[in-house]
Amino acid sequence: NIIAAILLKDSGMDIAGLALAFSIASIVQLALLWLALRHKLKTLHESVIIKSIYKISIAGIAMGVTIQSLKTIISSFVDMTRFWGIATQASFAFVGGLCVYLGVCYALNLHEMNVFAGSFKKRFLKMKAVEGEINEADEF
């Protein structure tokens, strides 16, 4: 990182050179850590990881398009010179983007999404059971 930063700083890129140096160093570090982990574990099931990355990328692109579209649409209905207008725009765009992301992940049958949904259901149902027990105890 330091060597790349010194080389890119003097190339006329200034601060952008430092950012690029950090990015290059991070990519090299990722590659080295990936190789070390793969050597230790013998396999990382890259085909499964690549399928997940592909599905997550599709969901991320759909989310980004949704957020940008909602920002444009909502800005025509709220006063964008006021804090509450900007907060409203951001809130609606966030919720819409999140819903699209989760929906696309669910539609693509993303394994991580299924694990998350199962965990959420388990926790939610557990909370409902505890609330039911509390209500039953209150009746006595």
N, CA, C and O atoms as a MOPAC input file, in Angstrom:
PM7 MOZYME 1SCF
protein

 N      0.83700 1    -1.19100 1     0.00000 1
 C      0.00000 1     0.00000 1     0.00000 1
 C      0.87900 1     1.25000 1     0.00000 1
 O      0.62100 1     2.19600 1    -0.74500 1
 N      1.90800 1     1.25100 1     0.83100 1
 C      2.78600 1     2.42600 1     0.92000 1
 C      3.52900 1     2.64800 1    -0.38700 1
 O      3.63200 1     3.78100 1    -0.85700 1
 N      4.04300 1     1.58400 1    -0.97600 1
 C      4.78300 1     1.72100 1    -2.24100 1
 C      3.85500 1     2.22500 1    -3.33700 1
 O      4.21100 1     3.14000 1    -4.07900 1
 N      2.66900 1     1.63700 1    -3.44400 1
 C      1.71400 1     2.08600 1    -4.46100 1
 C      1.29400 1     3.52600 1    -4.20300 1
 O      1.13100 1     4.29800 1    -5.14800 1
 N      1.11700 1     3.90000 1    -2.94100 1
 C      0.72000 1     5.27000 1    -2.61300 1
 C      1.79800 1     6.26000 1    -3.03900 1
 O      1.48400 1     7.30800 1    -3.60300 1
 N      3.05900 1     5.94400 1    -2.77900 1
 C      4.15400 1     6.84000 1    -3.15900 1
 C      4.24600 1     6.95200 1    -4.67300 1
 O      4.40900 1     8.05100 1    -5.20400 1
 N      4.14300 1     5.81800 1    -5.37800 1
 C      4.23500 1     5.83800 1    -6.83900 1
 C      3.07200 1     6.59200 1    -7.46800 1
 O      3.27600 1     7.37800 1    -8.39300 1
 N      1.86400 1     6.36500 1    -6.98400 1
 C      0.68900 1     6.99400 1    -7.58700 1
 C      0.53200 1     8.45600 1    -7.17100 1
 O     -0.04400 1     9.25200 1    -7.91200 1
 N      1.03900 1     8.81400 1    -5.99400 1
 C      0.96000 1    10.19900 1    -5.54100 1
 C      1.80800 1    11.09500 1    -6.44700 1
 O      1.41100 1    12.21000 1    -6.78600 1
 N      2.96300 1    10.59300 1    -6.82400 1
 C      3.87000 1    11.37400 1    -7.66100 1
 C      3.51300 1    11.31900 1    -9.14100 1
 O      4.14600 1    11.99700 1    -9.95100 1
 N      2.51400 1    10.52900 1    -9.50600 1
 C      2.13700 1    10.41400 1   -10.91500 1
 C      1.17400 1    11.51900 1   -11.34000 1
 O      0.71700 1    11.53800 1   -12.48300 1
 N      0.86100 1    12.44600 1   -10.41900 1
 C     -0.04400 1    13.53400 1   -10.74400 1
 C     -1.48500 1    13.24600 1   -10.37500 1
 O     -2.37000 1    14.04800 1   -10.67300 1
 N     -1.73700 1    12.11800 1    -9.73200 1
 C     -3.11200 1    11.76000 1    -9.37000 1
 C     -3.52200 1    12.33300 1    -8.01800 1
 O     -4.70600 1    12.34800 1    -7.68200 1
 N     -2.55500 1    12.80000 1    -7.24900 1
 C     -2.80100 1    13.39300 1    -5.92600 1
 C     -3.62000 1    12.44700 1    -5.03900 1
 O     -3.24500 1    11.29000 1    -4.85000 1
 N     -4.74200 1    12.94400 1    -4.49400 1
 C     -5.56500 1    12.17200 1    -3.56100 1
 C     -6.18200 1    10.95100 1    -4.24600 1
 O     -6.31400 1     9.89600 1    -3.62600 1
 N     -6.55600 1    11.08400 1    -5.50300 1
 C     -7.12000 1     9.94600 1    -6.23400 1
 C     -6.08900 1     8.82500 1    -6.32900 1
 O     -6.45900 1     7.65100 1    -6.32900 1
 N     -4.81900 1     9.16300 1    -6.40800 1
 C     -3.75900 1     8.16400 1    -6.42800 1
 C     -3.68100 1     7.39700 1    -5.12700 1
 O     -3.43700 1     6.19100 1    -5.12300 1
 N     -3.88800 1     8.09900 1    -4.01400 1
 C     -3.89400 1     7.42000 1    -2.71700 1
 C     -5.07500 1     6.45600 1    -2.60600 1
 O     -4.93500 1     5.35100 1    -2.08400 1
 N     -6.23600 1     6.88300 1    -3.10100 1
 C     -7.41000 1     6.01300 1    -3.08600 1
 C     -7.18500 1     4.78700 1    -3.97000 1
 O     -7.53700 1     3.67000 1    -3.59300 1
 N     -6.60200 1     4.99900 1    -5.13800 1
 C     -6.30800 1     3.88600 1    -6.03600 1
 C     -5.28700 1     2.94400 1    -5.40300 1
 O     -5.41500 1     1.72500 1    -5.51700 1
 N     -4.27800 1     3.49700 1    -4.73900 1
 C     -3.27300 1     2.66600 1    -4.06800 1
 C     -3.92100 1     1.80500 1    -2.99000 1
 O     -3.61300 1     0.61900 1    -2.87100 1
 N     -4.79900 1     2.38600 1    -2.22300 1
 C     -5.50400 1     1.62700 1    -1.18400 1
 C     -6.34600 1     0.52100 1    -1.80200 1
 O     -6.38200 1    -0.59500 1    -1.28200 1
 N     -7.02400 1     0.82000 1    -2.90600 1
 C     -7.84400 1    -0.18800 1    -3.58400 1
 C     -6.98500 1    -1.33200 1    -4.12100 1
 O     -7.34100 1    -2.50200 1    -3.98000 1
 N     -5.86900 1    -0.99200 1    -4.72700 1
 C     -4.97500 1    -2.02200 1    -5.26000 1
 C     -4.44300 1    -2.89300 1    -4.12600 1
 O     -4.41000 1    -4.11700 1    -4.24900 1
 N     -4.02600 1    -2.27000 1    -3.02400 1
 C     -3.51400 1    -3.02100 1    -1.88100 1
 C     -4.59800 1    -3.93000 1    -1.29700 1
 O     -4.30800 1    -5.05600 1    -0.89400 1
 N     -5.82300 1    -3.45800 1    -1.25100 1
 C     -6.92300 1    -4.27800 1    -0.72400 1
 C     -7.19400 1    -5.48000 1    -1.61500 1
 O     -7.45700 1    -6.57300 1    -1.11400 1
 N     -7.13300 1    -5.29400 1    -2.91600 1
 C     -7.35500 1    -6.40300 1    -3.85600 1
 C     -6.24000 1    -7.43800 1    -3.72700 1
 O     -6.50200 1    -8.64100 1    -3.72500 1
 N     -4.99700 1    -6.97000 1    -3.61900 1
 C     -3.87000 1    -7.89700 1    -3.44400 1
 C     -4.01500 1    -8.64900 1    -2.12200 1
 O     -3.78200 1    -9.85700 1    -2.07100 1
 N     -4.39600 1    -7.95200 1    -1.06000 1
 C     -4.58600 1    -8.59600 1     0.23800 1
 C     -5.69800 1    -9.63500 1     0.16500 1
 O     -5.55600 1   -10.73000 1     0.70900 1
 N     -6.79700 1    -9.30800 1    -0.49600 1
 C     -7.89400 1   -10.26400 1    -0.66500 1
 C     -7.41200 1   -11.51200 1    -1.39000 1
 O     -7.71600 1   -12.63000 1    -0.97600 1
 N     -6.66500 1   -11.32500 1    -2.46600 1
 C     -6.18100 1   -12.47100 1    -3.23300 1
 C     -5.24900 1   -13.35200 1    -2.39500 1
 O     -5.35400 1   -14.57800 1    -2.43000 1
 N     -4.35200 1   -12.73700 1    -1.65400 1
 C     -3.42200 1   -13.51200 1    -0.82200 1
 C     -4.15200 1   -14.25200 1     0.29600 1
 O     -3.85000 1   -15.41300 1     0.57200 1
 N     -5.11000 1   -13.58500 1     0.94100 1
 C     -5.87500 1   -14.24600 1     1.99900 1
 C     -6.73200 1   -15.37600 1     1.43500 1
 O     -6.87200 1   -16.42600 1     2.06400 1
 N     -7.30000 1   -15.16500 1     0.26100 1
 C     -8.10700 1   -16.19400 1    -0.39200 1
 C     -7.24000 1   -17.43200 1    -0.67700 1
 O     -7.64400 1   -18.56100 1    -0.39900 1
 N     -6.05000 1   -17.19900 1    -1.23200 1
 C     -5.16000 1   -18.31200 1    -1.53800 1
 C     -4.72400 1   -19.04000 1    -0.26700 1
 O     -4.67400 1   -20.27000 1    -0.24900 1
 N     -4.41200 1   -18.30400 1     0.78200 1
 C     -3.99200 1   -18.93300 1     2.03700 1
 C     -5.12300 1   -19.76900 1     2.63800 1
 O     -4.89400 1   -20.88600 1     3.10200 1
 N     -6.32800 1   -19.23300 1     2.62900 1
 C     -7.46700 1   -19.96700 1     3.17300 1
 C     -7.77400 1   -21.19300 1     2.33000 1
 O     -8.08800 1   -22.25800 1     2.86300 1
 N     -7.68500 1   -21.04500 1     1.02800 1
 C     -7.95000 1   -22.18200 1     0.13500 1
 C     -6.91200 1   -23.27100 1     0.33200 1
 O     -7.23800 1   -24.45800 1     0.31100 1
 N     -5.67100 1   -22.87300 1     0.52200 1
 C     -4.60100 1   -23.85000 1     0.76900 1
 C     -4.84600 1   -24.60000 1     2.07700 1
 O     -4.62100 1   -25.80800 1     2.15700 1
 N     -5.30300 1   -23.88500 1     3.09200 1
 C     -5.53500 1   -24.50500 1     4.40100 1
 C     -6.76600 1   -25.41500 1     4.38600 1
 O     -6.72600 1   -26.50700 1     4.95400 1
 N     -7.85800 1   -24.98400 1     3.74500 1
 C     -9.11100 1   -25.75000 1     3.74400 1
 C     -9.23600 1   -26.71200 1     2.56800 1
 O    -10.13700 1   -27.55000 1     2.55400 1
 N     -8.36600 1   -26.60800 1     1.60400 1
 C     -8.34800 1   -27.42600 1     0.38000 1
 C     -9.40200 1   -27.02000 1    -0.64500 1
 O     -9.16800 1   -27.16900 1    -1.84400 1
 N    -10.54600 1   -26.51600 1    -0.21400 1
 C    -11.56000 1   -26.02600 1    -1.15000 1
 C    -12.41600 1   -24.96400 1    -0.46200 1
 O    -12.66900 1   -25.03200 1     0.74100 1
 N    -12.84900 1   -24.00200 1    -1.23500 1
 C    -13.74600 1   -22.97600 1    -0.71700 1
 C    -15.09500 1   -23.01000 1    -1.42800 1
 O    -15.93600 1   -22.13700 1    -1.21800 1
 N    -15.29600 1   -24.02500 1    -2.27200 1
 C    -16.53900 1   -24.16500 1    -3.03300 1
 C    -16.82000 1   -22.87500 1    -3.80500 1
 O    -17.86700 1   -22.24800 1    -3.64600 1
 N    -15.87000 1   -22.50500 1    -4.63200 1
 C    -15.96500 1   -21.24800 1    -5.37000 1
 C    -17.19600 1   -21.17100 1    -6.25800 1
 O    -17.74300 1   -20.08500 1    -6.45000 1
 N    -17.64900 1   -22.30400 1    -6.80800 1
 C    -18.82700 1   -22.26400 1    -7.69000 1
 C    -20.06000 1   -21.78600 1    -6.92700 1
 O    -20.88200 1   -21.05000 1    -7.47300 1
 N    -20.19000 1   -22.20100 1    -5.67300 1
 C    -21.31700 1   -21.76100 1    -4.84600 1
 C    -21.19800 1   -20.26900 1    -4.54800 1
 O    -22.18700 1   -19.53900 1    -4.59100 1
 N    -19.98400 1   -19.82500 1    -4.24800 1
 C    -19.74900 1   -18.41600 1    -3.95000 1
 C    -20.03200 1   -17.55500 1    -5.17000 1
 O    -20.63600 1   -16.48800 1    -5.05300 1
 N    -19.60000 1   -18.01100 1    -6.34200 1
 C    -19.81700 1   -17.23700 1    -7.57100 1
 C    -21.30700 1   -17.14200 1    -7.89100 1
 O    -21.77500 1   -16.09200 1    -8.33300 1
 N    -22.05700 1   -18.21900 1    -7.67300 1
 C    -23.50900 1   -18.17100 1    -7.89500 1
 C    -24.16300 1   -17.16100 1    -6.95000 1
 O    -25.04100 1   -16.39800 1    -7.35400 1
 N    -23.72600 1   -17.16500 1    -5.69200 1
 C    -24.27800 1   -16.21000 1    -4.72800 1
 C    -23.93000 1   -14.77800 1    -5.11200 1
 O    -24.77900 1   -13.89000 1    -5.04500 1
 N    -22.69100 1   -14.55400 1    -5.51200 1
 C    -22.27300 1   -13.20400 1    -5.91600 1
 C    -23.08600 1   -12.74300 1    -7.12000 1
 O    -23.48700 1   -11.58100 1    -7.18900 1
 N    -23.32900 1   -13.63300 1    -8.05700 1
 C    -24.12400 1   -13.30800 1    -9.23800 1
 C    -25.53500 1   -12.88400 1    -8.83600 1
 O    -26.03600 1   -11.86400 1    -9.30800 1
 N    -26.17400 1   -13.66400 1    -7.96800 1
 C    -27.53600 1   -13.35200 1    -7.52700 1
 C    -27.57100 1   -12.05700 1    -6.71400 1
 O    -28.47300 1   -11.23800 1    -6.88900 1
 N    -26.59800 1   -11.87200 1    -5.83100 1
 C    -26.53600 1   -10.65500 1    -5.01800 1
 C    -26.30500 1    -9.43300 1    -5.90200 1
 O    -26.85900 1    -8.36400 1    -5.64400 1
 N    -25.48900 1    -9.58900 1    -6.94100 1
 C    -25.24000 1    -8.47400 1    -7.86400 1
 C    -26.50800 1    -8.07400 1    -8.61000 1
 O    -26.78800 1    -6.88700 1    -8.77300 1
 N    -27.27000 1    -9.05900 1    -9.06000 1
 C    -28.53300 1    -8.76400 1    -9.74600 1
 C    -29.47400 1    -8.02700 1    -8.80000 1
 O    -30.09900 1    -7.03800 1    -9.18400 1
 N    -29.57600 1    -8.50900 1    -7.55900 1
 C    -30.44200 1    -7.86000 1    -6.57500 1
 C    -29.94600 1    -6.45300 1    -6.26200 1
 O    -30.75100 1    -5.53500 1    -6.10100 1
 N    -28.63900 1    -6.27600 1    -6.17400 1
 C    -28.06900 1    -4.96300 1    -5.89800 1
 C    -28.32800 1    -3.97100 1    -7.02400 1
 O    -28.62800 1    -2.80400 1    -6.77100 1
 N    -28.21300 1    -4.43100 1    -8.26000 1
 C    -28.49400 1    -3.55400 1    -9.40500 1
 C    -29.97100 1    -3.16800 1    -9.41800 1
 O    -30.30800 1    -2.00500 1    -9.64000 1
 N    -30.84400 1    -4.13300 1    -9.18100 1
 C    -32.28900 1    -3.83700 1    -9.13200 1
 C    -32.58500 1    -2.84200 1    -8.01200 1
 O    -33.38900 1    -1.92700 1    -8.19100 1
 N    -31.94300 1    -3.01700 1    -6.86300 1
 C    -32.13800 1    -2.10100 1    -5.74600 1
 C    -31.65300 1    -0.69700 1    -6.11200 1
 O    -32.33900 1     0.28600 1    -5.83500 1
 N    -30.48300 1    -0.60000 1    -6.72900 1
 C    -29.94500 1     0.70700 1    -7.11900 1
 C    -30.84500 1     1.43600 1    -8.10400 1
 O    -31.08100 1     2.63600 1    -7.97000 1
 N    -31.34500 1     0.70700 1    -9.09200 1
 C    -32.25400 1     1.31200 1   -10.07800 1
 C    -33.53000 1     1.78600 1    -9.38900 1
 O    -34.03600 1     2.87000 1    -9.68100 1
 N    -34.04300 1     0.97300 1    -8.47800 1
 C    -35.26200 1     1.34200 1    -7.74400 1
 C    -35.04700 1     2.59200 1    -6.90400 1
 O    -35.87200 1     3.50600 1    -6.92100 1
 N    -33.94900 1     2.63300 1    -6.17400 1
 C    -33.66900 1     3.79300 1    -5.31800 1
 C    -33.53600 1     5.06000 1    -6.14200 1
 O    -34.10300 1     6.09300 1    -5.78800 1
 N    -32.78900 1     4.99000 1    -7.24000 1
 C    -32.61800 1     6.18500 1    -8.07500 1
 C    -33.94400 1     6.62500 1    -8.68400 1
 O    -34.22300 1     7.82100 1    -8.77100 1
 N    -34.75700 1     5.66700 1    -9.10400 1
 C    -36.06400 1     6.00900 1    -9.68000 1
 C    -36.97300 1     6.64400 1    -8.63300 1
 O    -37.63100 1     7.65000 1    -8.89800 1
 N    -37.00400 1     6.04900 1    -7.44100 1
 C    -37.85000 1     6.59000 1    -6.38100 1
 C    -37.37800 1     7.97800 1    -5.94600 1
 O    -38.19900 1     8.84500 1    -5.64700 1
 N    -36.08100 1     8.19000 1    -5.91000 1
 C    -35.57000 1     9.51700 1    -5.54700 1
 C    -36.07900 1    10.57500 1    -6.52300 1
 O    -36.49100 1    11.66000 1    -6.11400 1
 N    -36.04600 1    10.25600 1    -7.79400 1
 C    -36.50000 1    11.20000 1    -8.80700 1
 C    -38.00100 1    11.43900 1    -8.69300 1
 O    -38.46000 1    12.58000 1    -8.75800 1
 N    -38.75500 1    10.37500 1    -8.52600 1
 C    -40.21100 1    10.49600 1    -8.43800 1
 C    -40.61200 1    11.27200 1    -7.18800 1
 O    -41.43000 1    12.18900 1    -7.25800 1
 N    -40.03700 1    10.90400 1    -6.04900 1
 C    -40.42700 1    11.51800 1    -4.77400 1
 C    -40.00600 1    12.97600 1    -4.69600 1
 O    -40.68100 1    13.78200 1    -4.05600 1
 N    -38.89900 1    13.32100 1    -5.34100 1
 C    -38.42800 1    14.71800 1    -5.27400 1
 C    -39.41900 1    15.69300 1    -5.90100 1
 O    -39.39500 1    16.88300 1    -5.58600 1
 N    -40.28500 1    15.20700 1    -6.77800 1
 C    -41.27500 1    16.10200 1    -7.37800 1
 C    -42.47400 1    16.33100 1    -6.45200 1
 O    -43.29400 1    17.21300 1    -6.70700 1
 N    -42.57900 1    15.54300 1    -5.38600 1
 C    -43.70500 1    15.66900 1    -4.46000 1
 C    -43.35200 1    16.34400 1    -3.14200 1
 O    -44.24500 1    16.80100 1    -2.42800 1
 N    -42.06800 1    16.41600 1    -2.80600 1
 C    -41.65900 1    16.98900 1    -1.52200 1
 C    -40.75800 1    18.19700 1    -1.75900 1
 O    -40.17400 1    18.35200 1    -2.83100 1
 N    -40.65800 1    19.03400 1    -0.75700 1
 C    -39.80300 1    20.21900 1    -0.82200 1
 C    -38.36400 1    19.80600 1    -0.53900 1
 O    -38.00600 1    19.54200 1     0.60900 1
 N    -37.54600 1    19.75100 1    -1.57200 1
 C    -36.17900 1    19.27700 1    -1.43000 1
 C    -35.23600 1    20.34000 1    -0.86200 1
 O    -34.03300 1    20.10300 1    -0.75300 1
 N    -35.77200 1    21.50800 1    -0.50200 1
 C    -34.93800 1    22.52200 1     0.14400 1
 C    -35.05700 1    22.44000 1     1.66300 1
 O    -34.39500 1    23.19400 1     2.37700 1
 N    -35.88100 1    21.54600 1     2.15400 1
 C    -36.10500 1    21.39000 1     3.59300 1
 C    -35.60300 1    20.02400 1     4.05700 1
 O    -35.57500 1    19.06100 1     3.29200 1
 N    -35.21500 1    19.96700 1     5.30900 1
 C    -34.70800 1    18.72100 1     5.88600 1
 C    -35.73400 1    17.60200 1     5.78300 1
 O    -35.40300 1    16.48800 1     5.37900 1
 N    -36.98100 1    17.89400 1     6.14700 1
 C    -38.00100 1    16.85000 1     6.16500 1
 C    -38.31600 1    16.33400 1     4.76700 1
 O    -38.67600 1    15.16800 1     4.60400 1
 N    -38.18500 1    17.18000 1     3.77100 1
 C    -38.37800 1    16.72000 1     2.39700 1
 C    -37.29400 1    15.73800 1     1.98400 1
 O    -37.56800 1    14.70600 1     1.37200 1
 N    -36.06200 1    16.07700 1     2.32700 1
 C    -34.94000 1    15.19500 1     1.99400 1
 C    -35.03500 1    13.90100 1     2.79500 1
 O    -34.77400 1    12.81700 1     2.27200 1
 N    -35.41600 1    14.02300 1     4.08500 1
 C    -35.56300 1    12.82400 1     4.92300 1
 C    -36.68300 1    11.93100 1     4.39700 1
 O    -36.55500 1    10.70700 1     4.41600 1
 N    -37.76300 1    12.52100 1     3.93600 1
 C    -38.87200 1    11.74600 1     3.37800 1
 C    -38.42800 1    11.02600 1     2.11000 1
 O    -38.70800 1     9.84200 1     1.92600 1
 N    -37.73700 1    11.75000 1     1.24400 1
 C    -37.24200 1    11.15000 1     0.00900 1
 C    -36.30400 1     9.97900 1     0.31900 1
 O    -36.42400 1     8.90700 1    -0.27400 1
 N    -35.38300 1    10.18800 1     1.24000 1
 C    -34.42000 1     9.14200 1     1.58600 1
 C    -35.11800 1     7.93900 1     2.21300 1
 O    -34.77900 1     6.79400 1     1.91400 1
 N    -36.08200 1     8.19700 1     3.07300 1
 C    -36.78900 1     7.10200 1     3.74900 1
 C    -37.56700 1     6.24200 1     2.76200 1
 O    -37.47300 1     5.01500 1     2.79300 1
 N    -38.33400 1     6.88500 1     1.88800 1
 C    -39.11000 1     6.12200 1     0.91400 1
 C    -38.20500 1     5.38000 1    -0.06300 1
 O    -38.48000 1     4.23300 1    -0.41500 1
 N    -37.13300 1     6.02600 1    -0.50100 1
 C    -36.20800 1     5.36700 1    -1.42000 1
 C    -35.52800 1     4.17500 1    -0.74000 1
 O    -35.34500 1     3.12600 1    -1.35600 1
 N    -35.15800 1     4.34300 1     0.52800 1
 C    -34.53400 1     3.25000 1     1.28200 1
 C    -35.47600 1     2.07200 1     1.42800 1
 O    -35.09900 1     0.93500 1     1.14600 1
 N    -36.69500 1     2.33200 1     1.86600 1
 C    -37.65900 1     1.25400 1     2.08100 1
 C    -37.98400 1     0.56200 1     0.75100 1
 O    -38.05200 1    -0.66600 1     0.68800 1
 N    -38.18300 1     1.34600 1    -0.29900 1
 C    -38.46400 1     0.75300 1    -1.60600 1
 C    -37.30500 1    -0.08700 1    -2.11100 1
 O    -37.50600 1    -1.19200 1    -2.61400 1
 N    -36.09300 1     0.43300 1    -1.97900 1
 C    -34.91600 1    -0.30900 1    -2.41100 1
 C    -34.71900 1    -1.57800 1    -1.61500 1
 O    -34.37800 1    -2.62000 1    -2.17500 1
 N    -34.93200 1    -1.50200 1    -0.30600 1
 C    -34.79400 1    -2.68300 1     0.54500 1
 C    -35.81500 1    -3.75200 1     0.17300 1
 O    -35.48800 1    -4.93700 1     0.11000 1
 N    -37.04500 1    -3.33000 1    -0.07200 1
 C    -38.09200 1    -4.28900 1    -0.46000 1
 C    -37.75000 1    -4.96500 1    -1.78500 1
 O    -37.91800 1    -6.17600 1    -1.92700 1
 N    -37.27600 1    -4.19100 1    -2.74600 1
 C    -36.89800 1    -4.76500 1    -4.04200 1
 C    -35.72300 1    -5.72200 1    -3.86900 1
 O    -35.72300 1    -6.81100 1    -4.44300 1
 N    -34.71800 1    -5.32600 1    -3.08000 1
 C    -33.55400 1    -6.18800 1    -2.85300 1
 C    -33.97600 1    -7.51800 1    -2.22900 1
 O    -33.59300 1    -8.58600 1    -2.70800 1
 N    -34.76100 1    -7.44700 1    -1.16700 1
 C    -35.20500 1    -8.66600 1    -0.49800 1
 C    -36.08200 1    -9.51300 1    -1.41700 1
 O    -35.97500 1   -10.73900 1    -1.43000 1
 N    -36.94800 1    -8.85600 1    -2.18300 1
 C    -37.81400 1    -9.57500 1    -3.11600 1
 C    -37.03600 1   -10.28600 1    -4.20700 1
 O    -37.32900 1   -11.43500 1    -4.53500 1
 N    -36.04800 1    -9.61200 1    -4.76900 1
 C    -35.23800 1   -10.22900 1    -5.82300 1
 C    -34.40900 1   -11.38100 1    -5.25000 1
 O    -34.29400 1   -12.43400 1    -5.87700 1
 N    -33.83500 1   -11.18400 1    -4.06500 1
 C    -33.07800 1   -12.26800 1    -3.42100 1
 C    -33.97900 1   -13.47800 1    -3.17200 1
 O    -33.56800 1   -14.61800 1    -3.38300 1
 N    -35.19000 1   -13.22800 1    -2.72900 1
 C    -36.14200 1   -14.30800 1    -2.47900 1
 C    -36.53200 1   -14.99100 1    -3.79500 1
 O    -36.59600 1   -16.21900 1    -3.86500 1
 N    -36.79000 1   -14.19500 1    -4.83200 1
 C    -37.18900 1   -14.74300 1    -6.12500 1
 C    -36.06500 1   -15.57800 1    -6.75100 1
 O    -36.32900 1   -16.57200 1    -7.42700 1
 N    -34.81900 1   -15.17000 1    -6.52400 1
 C    -33.68000 1   -15.90700 1    -7.06800 1
 C    -33.28000 1   -17.08500 1    -6.17800 1
 O    -32.31700 1   -17.79300 1    -6.47400 1
 N    -34.02300 1   -17.29300 1    -5.08400 1
 C    -33.77400 1   -18.39000 1    -4.15200 1
 C    -32.34100 1   -18.35500 1    -3.62300 1
 O    -31.64500 1   -19.37000 1    -3.60700 1
 N    -31.92000 1   -17.17700 1    -3.19400 1
 C    -30.58300 1   -16.99400 1    -2.64100 1
 C    -30.48300 1   -17.73200 1    -1.30700 1
 O    -31.29900 1   -17.52100 1    -0.41000 1
 N    -29.48600 1   -18.59000 1    -1.18800 1
 C    -29.33900 1   -19.40600 1     0.02000 1
 C    -29.21600 1   -18.54600 1     1.27000 1
 O    -29.84400 1   -18.83500 1     2.28800 1
 N    -28.41500 1   -17.49600 1     1.19600 1
 C    -28.22400 1   -16.61300 1     2.34300 1
 C    -29.53300 1   -15.95000 1     2.75400 1
 O    -29.77400 1   -15.72300 1     3.94000 1
 N    -30.36800 1   -15.64300 1     1.78400 1
 C    -31.66900 1   -15.04200 1     2.08600 1
 C    -32.56900 1   -16.04700 1     2.79700 1
 O    -33.30600 1   -15.68100 1     3.71300 1
 N    -32.51400 1   -17.29900 1     2.38500 1
 C    -33.30500 1   -18.33200 1     3.04400 1
 C    -32.84700 1   -18.54000 1     4.48500 1
 O    -33.67000 1   -18.73500 1     5.38000 1
 N    -31.53500 1   -18.49700 1     4.70900 1
 C    -31.01000 1   -18.63000 1     6.07000 1
 C    -31.46300 1   -17.44600 1     6.92200 1
 O    -31.87600 1   -17.61800 1     8.06900 1
 N    -31.38200 1   -16.24400 1     6.35300 1
 C    -31.81200 1   -15.04200 1     7.06800 1
 C    -33.29800 1   -15.11200 1     7.39800 1
 O    -33.70100 1   -14.82100 1     8.52500 1
 N    -34.11000 1   -15.49700 1     6.42200 1
 C    -35.56100 1   -15.58800 1     6.64200 1
 C    -35.88200 1   -16.63300 1     7.70200 1
 O    -36.74800 1   -16.41500 1     8.54900 1
 N    -35.18400 1   -17.77100 1     7.65800 1
 C    -35.41000 1   -18.80200 1     8.66000 1
 C    -35.03900 1   -18.32400 1    10.05500 1
 O    -35.74600 1   -18.60500 1    11.02400 1
 N    -33.94400 1   -17.61300 1    10.15400 1
 C    -33.50800 1   -17.07300 1    11.44200 1
 C    -34.49000 1   -16.03100 1    11.95200 1
 O    -34.81300 1   -15.99600 1    13.14000 1
 N    -34.95900 1   -15.18600 1    11.05000 1
 C    -35.92000 1   -14.14300 1    11.41800 1
 C    -37.22700 1   -14.76700 1    11.89500 1
 O    -37.78300 1   -14.35500 1    12.91400 1
 N    -37.71600 1   -15.76700 1    11.15400 1
 C    -38.95200 1   -16.44300 1    11.54000 1
 C    -38.79700 1   -17.12700 1    12.89000 1
 O    -39.68300 1   -17.04600 1    13.74000 1
 N    -37.67500 1   -17.79500 1    13.08200 1
 C    -37.43100 1   -18.49500 1    14.33700 1
 C    -37.42900 1   -17.51800 1    15.50600 1
 O    -38.03700 1   -17.78000 1    16.54400 1
 N    -36.74400 1   -16.39500 1    15.33400 1
 C    -36.68100 1   -15.40300 1    16.39600 1
 C    -38.04300 1   -14.76100 1    16.61700 1
 O    -38.44800 1   -14.55300 1    17.76100 1
 N    -38.76100 1   -14.44100 1    15.52900 1
 C    -40.06700 1   -13.80400 1    15.64500 1
 C    -41.06200 1   -14.73800 1    16.31400 1
 O    -41.81500 1   -14.32700 1    17.19600 1
 N    -41.06200 1   -16.00300 1    15.88900 1
 C    -41.98800 1   -16.96500 1    16.48800 1
 C    -41.64600 1   -17.21000 1    17.94800 1
 O    -42.54000 1   -17.40100 1    18.77200 1
 N    -40.36900 1   -17.20600 1    18.27400 1
 C    -39.94500 1   -17.38000 1    19.66000 1
 C    -40.43700 1   -16.21500 1    20.50300 1
 O    -40.88300 1   -16.41000 1    21.63400 1
 N    -40.36000 1   -14.99800 1    19.95800 1
 C    -40.84300 1   -13.81800 1    20.68000 1
 C    -42.35200 1   -13.90800 1    20.87200 1
 O    -42.85300 1   -13.55400 1    21.94000 1
 N    -43.09200 1   -14.37400 1    19.86100 1
 C    -44.54400 1   -14.51600 1    19.97800 1
 C    -44.89600 1   -15.53200 1    21.05700 1
 O    -45.84200 1   -15.33600 1    21.81900 1
 N    -44.12100 1   -16.63200 1    21.11800 1
 C    -44.38300 1   -17.65700 1    22.13100 1
 C    -44.15000 1   -17.09200 1    23.52800 1
 O    -44.92400 1   -17.36400 1    24.44500 1
 N    -43.09100 1   -16.31000 1    23.69200 1
 C    -42.80300 1   -15.70400 1    24.99700 1
 C    -43.90000 1   -14.71600 1    25.36900 1
 O    -44.32100 1   -14.66800 1    26.52500 1
 N    -44.37200 1   -13.92200 1    24.40100 1
 C    -45.46200 1   -12.97800 1    24.67200 1
 C    -46.72600 1   -13.72800 1    25.09200 1
 O    -47.44400 1   -13.28400 1    25.98800 1
 N    -47.00000 1   -14.87300 1    24.44000 1
 C    -48.16400 1   -15.67500 1    24.79900 1
 C    -48.06000 1   -16.21300 1    26.21100 1
 O    -49.04500 1   -16.24500 1    26.94900 1
 N    -46.85200 1   -16.64000 1    26.58800 1
 C    -46.64600 1   -17.13100 1    27.95300 1
 C    -46.82300 1   -16.01000 1    28.96800 1
 O    -47.37600 1   -16.23500 1    30.04500 1
 N    -46.36900 1   -14.82500 1    28.64600 1
 C    -46.52300 1   -13.68100 1    29.54600 1
 C    -48.00100 1   -13.33600 1    29.70300 1
 O    -48.47400 1   -13.08100 1    30.81100 1
 N    -48.72000 1   -13.33000 1    28.59000 1
 C    -50.16000 1   -13.02500 1    28.65600 1
 C    -50.91400 1   -14.07900 1    29.46100 1
 O    -51.82900 1   -13.75100 1    30.21700 1
 N    -50.53000 1   -15.35100 1    29.29900 1
 C    -51.17800 1   -16.40100 1    30.07400 1
 C    -50.87900 1   -16.25200 1    31.55700 1
 O    -51.75100 1   -16.49000 1    32.39300 1
 N    -49.66100 1   -15.86400 1    31.89000 1
 C    -49.28200 1   -15.67800 1    33.29600 1
 C    -50.02800 1   -14.48800 1    33.90200 1
 O    -50.35700 1   -14.50100 1    35.08800 1
 N    -50.29500 1   -13.46200 1    33.09200 1
 C    -51.02100 1   -12.29100 1    33.57900 1
 C    -52.47300 1   -12.61800 1    33.90400 1
 O    -53.07700 1   -11.96900 1    34.75800 1
 N    -53.04400 1   -13.62900 1    33.22400 1
 C    -54.43300 1   -13.98600 1    33.44100 1
 C    -54.65700 1   -14.63700 1    34.80100 1
 O    -55.75600 1   -14.58200 1    35.35200 1
 N    -53.61500 1   -15.24700 1    35.33100 1
 C    -53.74900 1   -15.91900 1    36.63500 1
 C    -53.63700 1   -14.91300 1    37.70700 1
 O    -53.72000 1   -15.25600 1    38.88600 1

